[in-house]
Amino acid sequence: MKNKKGQFYVLTAVIICSVLFMLLYGREPMQKINTEFRSLYNNYIYESPIVINNAIYHNKNLSNQFKNFTASFIRYAKEKNINLGVFYMLKVDDDIEAANYLNDEINISTINEILMSNNHIRFKIENYNNMTIYFKNVTYLYNITEDKVQFKVLFIKQ
């Protein structure tokens, strides 16, 4: 009986090691979250309302101020070796300006318009609802409300 007891412990250890190996072997390591991109995103989201508020407060052209801000932000990202793409919609009263700084066209299906890369479009909104945007076969919905000023963004690492 004592000889079989030792064999039982060895067999149990082999089975446990085999099960652990099978469970852990097939797993891929988790990808590291790019903290640099996350930081850029957070900075853009933080700075955008400041640019909007300053333009309104100083009676400057909000459209031009925001275009300049976004263009300089993309240049800054390239200095950090991050190829950044931005699509934004800026609503003031009933006017919406959409700007495409992505590397491909974007389809604004709500107004049935295709916006090419590095282009801007301005349109009036007639009713407040969701704006449907298609970019590379992915649908993005943006809720447009009656607020006087709104900012919506699609921020992508390309």
N, C-alpha and C positions, 0 to 999 in steps of 0.2 A: 504494500500500500504506500510505503514511503517513497519508493521509486516512481510510482505513478503520480504522486503529489508534485514532485519536482517537474515532471514532464507537463503536468497541467499548467503550472505557473509559466513555463517557457512558452507553451502554446498560446496561453492568454496574452502574454506580452507581444508575441508575434502578430496576433490578430489585432490588438489595439494599435500597434505601430502601423500595420497595413491600413487600417481604417483611417487613422490620422493622416497618413500619406495620401490616400485617395481624396480625402476632403480638402486638404490644403494644396495639393499639386495642381489642380485644375483652375485655381483662382488666379486671375490676373491682378497684378498690383494696382492699387488705386492711382489714378492719374493725379498729379499735383495740380491744384487750382492755380492758374496764372494770377498771382497776386498783383502783378503789374497792371494787367488788364482790368482787374477788379478795382484797383485804385484809380485808374483813368476814368472808368465808368462813374465811380462815386464822385470824383472831382467834377466831371461834366454835369452830373445831376445837381450837384451842390452849387456850381457856378452859374448855371443857366438862369435860375430865377434872379440872381443878382444882376446879370446883364440885362434881363428884361426890365427889372425895376429901375435900374439906372437910366436906361433909354427912355422910359416913360417919364421919370422924374425930371430929367434934363431936356425933355421935349425933342429928343433926337429921333431919327428914323429907326424905328425898332427893327425893321426888316434888314437894313444894312448893318446895324450893330450886331445882330445875331448871326448874319452870314459871316461877317469878319471874325466873330468869336469862334464859330464852328470851324472855319478854315484854318485859323491859327491853332486851334486845339488839335486838328488832324495833323498839322505840321509838327506840333510838339510830340504827338504820339509816334510819328515816323522817326523823330530823333531818338526815341526810346526803342526803336526797331519793332514797333507794333504797327501792323497795317490795319488801320482802323477805318470802318465804314459807318456813316451816320445818315439816317433819314429822319427828318423832323417835320412836324406840323406845328405851326405857330398860329393860334387863333386870337384875333383881336376884333372885338365886336362880332360882326357876322362875316368877316373876311378870314380866310385861312391861307397861309402861305406854306407850301410844301417844298422842301429842298432835298434833293437826292445826292448824297456824297458817297454812295455805295458804288461798287465796281460793276454793277449790272443795273438794268432797268427795273423799275418798280411799277406795279399795276395798282392804281387807286380805283378799285372797281366801283366805289360809291358814286364817283363822278364819271366813270367810264373813260379814264385817262391813263395813258402809259407815260411815265416820267423817266426820261433817259438819265444816265449817269451825269453828274455835275450840272444838273438843270434845276430850275425853280419854276413853280407854277403858283398862281394866286387865283382863288376862286371864292365865291360866296356860298355860304351854307344856308340852306332854306329851312331845314328842320334838324332838330338836335337828335342824333342817334349815333349808332356805331359807324365808324369809318372802317371799311374793309380794305386791307392792303395785302397784296401778294408779292412776295419776294422769293425767288428760287423755289417755287412750289410749296411755300409755307404761307399760311394765312395768319395775319395779325389783325386783331380787332382793337380799335381805339374808341373809347366812349367820349363823345363830344357833348358837353353840357352847355347850359345857358350862361356860364360864367363869362365875364368880359374878356379875360385873357387866360389862355390855356397853352400848355406846351406838351407835346407828345413826341416821343423819340424811339427810334429803332437803332440800337448801338451794337455793331457786330465787328468781331475780329475776323478780318478777311484773309 
